[in-house]
Amino acid sequence: MRDNDNDKSQWQPATVTIHGGRRRDEYGALVAPLYQTATFAFTNTEQGSRRFAGEEFGYIYSRLGNPTITELEQRVAALEGYPAAAATATGMGAVSAALLAFVQQGDHILVSDTIYGCSFALFSHLFSRFGIAVDFVDMSDAKHLATMFRANTKLVFLETPANPHLKVVDIAMVSELAQQFAAKVVVDNTFMTPLLQQPRKQGADIVIHSATKYLNGHGDVVAGIICASAEDIELIKLTTLKDMGATMSPHDAWLILRGLKTLDVRMQRHCINARLVAEFLRDHDAVKTIYYPGFTDHPAQTLMGSQMHGAGAVIAFELAGDIDTARRMLDHLQLITIAVSLGDAETLIQHPASMTHSPFTPEARAKAGISDNLIRLSVGLEAIDDIINDLAQALAHCGSEAAANVNSTKEVLSHG
Ligand code: 3LM
């Protein structure tokens, strides 16, 4: 198939994960070549000057652009439905480059109260040092959110479903409010991937990902990506990326291009496995509370089919008993690995209060409903029986006090 054989804009997402941004090299290599080079030769000084002046397209230096990275950017931009993207060294590189490009001293931003721990640290500690005011808000409450905008509110940042306990936010509602105040909406879509949620359809201006997670999917890269209008991406590339330097390496881009090819089948299997694990945990006596957007009584149901096209594969739960009960359970797992990160083939489990969300203050954690007992599970691609058998044998170590303490009406799916 040649590049112009059909209209790429009509491709289904599963096709875009494989062919998006594709270009054939001079040898017709099927797989995107890895341009593992720091710099690019100019044919003469005139060409070098013209490229620096932006008068001629062409690569200069890999911090400014690289063909392997361009292919990844085009593929992810197409998946998210935006004209352009900028690849970054890490997910945090994406969050910081995207937000810092649009704010200056004296500005105000609104941030969802439930987000990844290092994003919380960035907004609560670093932004304030540069005179940018930040309010953390419960964005599931539209009335309250509407009262939080100020004349100088430039950006709204949110995750949905949020790390660690899958709190959902109505992106269209937030976008409508933000538009009234001419503030840009930035959505971290890491937990869903563009296959399950495309925030642009709900009015988001910018989408960011930790590509470390599902986009790459193989646990061997730390990376990020920002998707937005061509104008916004150009601004980000020319300012906070070019000069602050958190750009992606070509090798990482190449690995993510490879990982993306199986995103569709991986997400299908992740979602099936996660539903079965969630049902198992919901029915287990030692489990007190479970957070999974796929259950019919979860607040996400009102957005299922419109904003979300699946529940994803991250589950959070609380055991009856105390923190020691939770630790005992985790320490008895044999197949499931105690590790932060998510979206890998391996099922991973971790304790947010002492790990991913330890940068939160205890007060901010309490406000966000992240209890000391909360456990987060990223359901992987292993055989479902093996995942469930491992959970079952570890839960058997929770002790009788756990089962005895369970309320007769189990609390399912709520979040703080
Ligand atoms: C984690 N999360 O285990 P990187 N946005 C979201 C994220 O979950 C993350 C980032 C951005 C985890 C990482 S904790 C030390 C390990 C929703 C990362 C940041 O910079 O690529 O790690 O992405 O929850």
Boltz pocket constraint, residues with backbone or C-beta under 6 A from the ligand:
constraints:
  - pocket:
      binder: B
      contacts: [[A, 90], [A, 91], [A, 92], [A, 93], [A, 116], [A, 118], [A, 119], [A, 159], [A, 163], [A, 188], [A, 190], [A, 191], [A, 209], [A, 210], [A, 211], [A, 212], [A, 222], [A, 223], [A, 224], [A, 340], [A, 341], [A, 342], [A, 355], [A, 356]]
      max_distance: 6.0
